[in-house]
Amino acid sequence: MRTDFQRDRDRILHCKAFRRLKHKTQVFLSPEGDHYRTRLTHTLEVSQIARTVSRALRLNEDLTEAIALGHDLGHTPYGHAGEKALNKFTPFAHNEQSLRMVDKLEYDGAGMNLCFEVRDGILNHTSKGSPATLEGQVVAWSDRIAYINHDIDDAVRAGVISESDIPQKFGTLFGERHAARLNSMILDIIDNSFGKPYARPSEKFEISIMELRQFLFDNVYSSQVAKAEEHKAVEMIEFLYRYYTEHPDRIPEEFRRMDSTVSQKTVDYISMMSDNYAVRCFTDITVPKNWNK
């Protein structure tokens, strides 16, 4: 009843790593408010954008959806703060960990047995990657379009920036509001790529998209609001890494039995944690428990 890519999509959708994304940070650490993005809502927005583009370009929508749903499965708790912490001890990249998640860690260590095209798209969705398929290229650009636009939306909601802070040249090219920006970027990729051996924006849009991304790095990602609690998250993840490498017997059995180094077992365990679970582990290790006879 299902194609191979539909099967891959379903395996990702039903795995534990996908469900954990709802409790993993996107930009703002543990925000007070129901409407800020999490890693899960980001993933769903990427999937929606990518499916729209793929359908318009007459590509394989099932393959596109599978890549999109799986592209961030390897993200650490507290997003890039956790990634920064682990990189202090060992090279870590969330795209590589996402591939490891579907290849080695999920389904009790058996992996998901996904197709090459899905695995390639997951690995190569970052700016440094070079996807082997057009569907992978669509997801890579949909990821950037999604986080640029929803991070602006969240930053405005948080009061970090206002719509008027966004340089006018971006409003002139993309539109003044969230929906208009998304629509113009999506249509540009479709118009520029239809019938071509690539899937990407026009040169003018690509340059401006990357400039808008840099605007976010300068004014949102490095802002006091976004960074206020980051040092605590980094220090907590660093502590957990040191603790579990020094006490590997405290790592769950499902990771200990894998044929990998203690460092890799620790990274695998930490990367599977949600924000809340990382806090619970840290609390269990560091906070004295009440004595009860």
KOLKE-241481 format. One record per residue (C-alpha): residue number from 0; residue in one letter; x, y, z. Coordinates in steps of 0.2 Angstrom, whole numbers, plus 5000, padded with zeros to 4 digits. Example, Ala and Ser with C-alpha at 12.3 -4.5 7.8 and 13.67 -1.06 7.14 Angstrom:
BEGIN
NODE  nr rest    X    Y    Z
NODE   0    A 5062 4978 5039
NODE   1    S 5068 4995 5036
//
This chain:
BEGIN
NODE  nr rest    X    Y    Z
NODE   0    M 5000 5000 5000
NODE   1    R 5015 5012 5003
NODE   2    T 5030 5017 4993
NODE   3    D 5047 5016 5000
NODE   4    F 5047 5034 5004
NODE   5    Q 5030 5034 5012
NODE   6    R 5036 5020 5023
NODE   7    D 5052 5030 5028
NODE   8    R 5041 5045 5032
NODE   9    D 5030 5034 5043
NODE  10    R 5044 5027 5052
NODE  11    I 5051 5044 5056
NODE  12    L 5034 5051 5061
NODE  13    H 5031 5037 5074
NODE  14    C 5048 5036 5081
NODE  15    K 5052 5042 5099
NODE  16    A 5065 5055 5093
NODE  17    F 5051 5064 5083
NODE  18    R 5040 5065 5098
NODE  19    R 5054 5073 5109
NODE  20    L 5056 5087 5097
NODE  21    K 5041 5095 5105
NODE  22    H 5051 5098 5121
NODE  23    K 5067 5104 5112
NODE  24    T 5072 5123 5110
NODE  25    Q 5071 5132 5094
NODE  26    V 5078 5149 5098
NODE  27    F 5071 5155 5115
NODE  28    L 5076 5144 5129
NODE  29    S 5060 5138 5139
NODE  30    P 5050 5153 5134
NODE  31    E 5034 5158 5144
NODE  32    G 5021 5157 5131
NODE  33    D 5011 5144 5121
NODE  34    H 5015 5152 5104
NODE  35    Y 5034 5151 5103
NODE  36    R 5041 5139 5091
NODE  37    T 5049 5122 5097
NODE  38    R 5060 5111 5087
NODE  39    L 5044 5101 5082
NODE  40    T 5034 5115 5076
NODE  41    H 5049 5121 5066
NODE  42    T 5050 5104 5058
NODE  43    L 5032 5104 5053
NODE  44    E 5034 5121 5045
NODE  45    V 5049 5115 5035
NODE  46    S 5038 5100 5029
NODE  47    Q 5024 5111 5024
NODE  48    I 5035 5123 5014
NODE  49    A 5045 5109 5006
NODE  50    R 5030 5099 5001
NODE  51    T 5022 5115 4993
NODE  52    V 5038 5118 4983
NODE  53    S 5040 5099 4978
NODE  54    R 5022 5098 4972
NODE  55    A 5024 5113 4961
NODE  56    L 5040 5107 4954
NODE  57    R 5033 5090 4951
NODE  58    L 5045 5081 4962
NODE  59    N 5043 5066 4974
NODE  60    E 5032 5074 4988
NODE  61    D 5034 5058 4999
NODE  62    L 5053 5059 4999
NODE  63    T 5053 5078 5002
NODE  64    E 5042 5075 5017
NODE  65    A 5052 5061 5024
NODE  66    I 5068 5071 5023
NODE  67    A 5059 5086 5031
NODE  68    L 5052 5077 5046
NODE  69    G 5069 5069 5050
NODE  70    H 5081 5083 5047
NODE  71    D 5082 5089 5065
NODE  72    L 5080 5073 5075
NODE  73    G 5098 5074 5081
NODE  74    H 5097 5091 5089
NODE  75    T 5103 5092 5107
NODE  76    P 5092 5099 5121
NODE  77    Y 5093 5118 5121
NODE  78    G 5096 5119 5103
NODE  79    H 5112 5126 5097
NODE  80    A 5117 5130 5115
NODE  81    G 5118 5111 5118
NODE  82    E 5128 5109 5102
NODE  83    K 5140 5122 5107
NODE  84    A 5143 5113 5124
NODE  85    L 5146 5096 5116
NODE  86    N 5158 5103 5104
NODE  87    K 5169 5108 5118
NODE  88    F 5173 5090 5121
NODE  89    T 5171 5081 5104
NODE  90    P 5166 5087 5086
NODE  91    F 5147 5087 5085
NODE  92    A 5135 5092 5071
NODE  93    H 5116 5090 5073
NODE  94    N 5114 5084 5055
NODE  95    E 5127 5070 5057
NODE  96    Q 5118 5066 5074
NODE  97    S 5102 5066 5065
NODE  98    L 5108 5053 5053
NODE  99    R 5115 5043 5067
NODE 100    M 5098 5044 5075
NODE 101    V 5089 5036 5061
NODE 102    D 5104 5023 5057
NODE 103    K 5109 5017 5074
NODE 104    L 5099 5024 5089
NODE 105    E 5081 5023 5085
NODE 106    Y 5071 5007 5086
NODE 107    D 5081 5000 5101
NODE 108    G 5097 5002 5091
NODE 109    A 5091 4993 5076
NODE 110    G 5089 5009 5066
NODE 111    M 5075 5013 5054
NODE 112    N 5083 5006 5038
NODE 113    L 5079 5021 5028
NODE 114    C 5082 5024 5009
NODE 115    F 5098 5032 5003
NODE 116    E 5089 5047 4997
NODE 117    V 5081 5051 5013
NODE 118    R 5097 5048 5023
NODE 119    D 5107 5059 5011
NODE 120    G 5094 5073 5013
NODE 121    I 5095 5073 5032
NODE 122    L 5114 5073 5032
NODE 123    N 5115 5087 5019
NODE 124    H 5101 5099 5024
NODE 125    T 5114 5112 5031
NODE 126    S 5122 5126 5021
NODE 127    K 5138 5115 5020
NODE 128    G 5129 5101 5013
NODE 129    S 5126 5096 4995
NODE 130    P 5111 5085 4993
NODE 131    A 5111 5072 4980
NODE 132    T 5092 5074 4975
NODE 133    L 5081 5089 4971
NODE 134    E 5070 5085 4985
NODE 135    G 5085 5086 4997
NODE 136    Q 5089 5103 4989
NODE 137    V 5071 5109 4992
NODE 138    V 5071 5104 5011
NODE 139    A 5088 5113 5013
NODE 140    W 5081 5129 5007
NODE 141    S 5064 5126 5015
NODE 142    D 5073 5124 5032
NODE 143    R 5082 5141 5030
NODE 144    I 5065 5150 5024
NODE 145    A 5056 5142 5038
NODE 146    Y 5068 5147 5052
NODE 147    I 5071 5165 5046
NODE 148    N 5053 5169 5045
NODE 149    H 5047 5160 5061
NODE 150    D 5062 5167 5071
NODE 151    I 5057 5185 5065
NODE 152    D 5039 5181 5071
NODE 153    D 5045 5174 5088
NODE 154    A 5057 5189 5090
NODE 155    V 5043 5202 5087
NODE 156    R 5032 5192 5099
NODE 157    A 5046 5192 5112
NODE 158    G 5049 5211 5110
NODE 159    V 5067 5208 5104
NODE 160    I 5064 5217 5088
NODE 161    S 5049 5226 5080
NODE 162    E 5043 5224 5062
NODE 163    S 5050 5242 5059
NODE 164    D 5068 5236 5064
NODE 165    I 5069 5225 5048
NODE 166    P 5078 5235 5035
NODE 167    Q 5066 5242 5022
NODE 168    K 5075 5233 5007
NODE 169    F 5069 5216 5014
NODE 170    G 5051 5223 5015
NODE 171    T 5052 5229 4997
NODE 172    L 5058 5213 4990
NODE 173    F 5049 5200 5001
NODE 174    G 5034 5209 5008
NODE 175    E 5031 5218 5025
NODE 176    R 5023 5204 5035
NODE 177    H 5026 5186 5039
NODE 178    A 5014 5178 5026
NODE 179    A 5020 5189 5012
NODE 180    R 5038 5185 5015
NODE 181    L 5035 5166 5015
NODE 182    N 5024 5167 5000
NODE 183    S 5037 5177 4990
NODE 184    M 5052 5166 4995
NODE 185    I 5042 5150 4990
NODE 186    L 5036 5157 4974
NODE 187    D 5054 5163 4969
NODE 188    I 5061 5145 4972
NODE 189    I 5047 5138 4961
NODE 190    D 5049 5151 4947
NODE 191    N 5068 5150 4947
NODE 192    S 5069 5130 4948
NODE 193    F 5054 5124 4937
NODE 194    G 5061 5112 4924
NODE 195    K 5079 5115 4930
NODE 196    P 5092 5103 4936
NODE 197    Y 5092 5112 4953
NODE 198    A 5080 5118 4966
NODE 199    R 5085 5135 4974
NODE 200    P 5080 5154 4974
NODE 201    S 5085 5166 4961
NODE 202    E 5102 5175 4964
NODE 203    K 5094 5191 4970
NODE 204    F 5083 5182 4982
NODE 205    E 5097 5170 4988
NODE 206    I 5108 5185 4992
NODE 207    S 5094 5194 5001
NODE 208    I 5089 5178 5011
NODE 209    M 5106 5176 5017
NODE 210    E 5107 5195 5022
NODE 211    L 5091 5193 5031
NODE 212    R 5098 5178 5040
NODE 213    Q 5113 5188 5045
NODE 214    F 5102 5202 5052
NODE 215    L 5094 5189 5063
NODE 216    F 5111 5183 5069
NODE 217    D 5116 5201 5073
NODE 218    N 5099 5207 5081
NODE 219    V 5090 5191 5088
NODE 220    Y 5101 5176 5090
NODE 221    S 5114 5186 5100
NODE 222    S 5102 5197 5109
NODE 223    Q 5101 5198 5128
NODE 224    V 5084 5190 5128
NODE 225    A 5089 5175 5117
NODE 226    K 5106 5173 5126
NODE 227    A 5100 5177 5144
NODE 228    E 5100 5159 5150
NODE 229    E 5111 5151 5137
NODE 230    H 5126 5150 5148
NODE 231    K 5117 5140 5161
NODE 232    A 5111 5128 5147
NODE 233    V 5129 5126 5141
NODE 234    E 5136 5124 5158
NODE 235    M 5123 5111 5162
NODE 236    I 5126 5101 5146
NODE 237    E 5145 5102 5149
NODE 238    F 5142 5095 5167
NODE 239    L 5131 5080 5160
NODE 240    Y 5145 5076 5148
NODE 241    R 5158 5076 5161
NODE 242    Y 5148 5066 5173
NODE 243    Y 5142 5052 5161
NODE 244    T 5160 5050 5153
NODE 245    E 5166 5048 5171
NODE 246    H 5152 5037 5177
NODE 247    P 5147 5027 5161
NODE 248    D 5138 5014 5172
NODE 249    R 5124 5028 5174
NODE 250    I 5121 5028 5155
NODE 251    P 5106 5018 5151
NODE 252    E 5109 5000 5145
NODE 253    E 5102 5003 5128
NODE 254    F 5117 5015 5125
NODE 255    R 5130 5005 5135
NODE 256    R 5128 4989 5124
NODE 257    M 5132 4999 5108
NODE 258    D 5149 4996 5100
NODE 259    S 5155 5014 5102
NODE 260    T 5167 5024 5114
NODE 261    V 5161 5030 5131
NODE 262    S 5162 5048 5123
NODE 263    Q 5150 5043 5109
NODE 264    K 5138 5034 5121
NODE 265    T 5137 5050 5131
NODE 266    V 5134 5061 5116
NODE 267    D 5121 5049 5110
NODE 268    Y 5112 5049 5127
NODE 269    I 5113 5068 5129
NODE 270    S 5107 5072 5111
NODE 271    M 5092 5061 5114
NODE 272    M 5087 5071 5129
NODE 273    S 5073 5084 5129
NODE 274    D 5076 5101 5138
NODE 275    N 5065 5095 5152
NODE 276    Y 5074 5078 5154
NODE 277    A 5091 5086 5154
NODE 278    V 5086 5097 5168
NODE 279    R 5079 5081 5178
NODE 280    C 5095 5072 5175
NODE 281    F 5105 5087 5181
NODE 282    T 5094 5089 5196
NODE 283    D 5095 5070 5201
NODE 284    I 5114 5071 5200
NODE 285    T 5117 5087 5209
NODE 286    V 5102 5090 5221
NODE 287    P 5102 5080 5237
NODE 288    K 5086 5069 5240
NODE 289    N 5076 5070 5255
NODE 290    W 5080 5056 5267
NODE 291    N 5065 5044 5271
NODE 292    K 5066 5029 5282
//
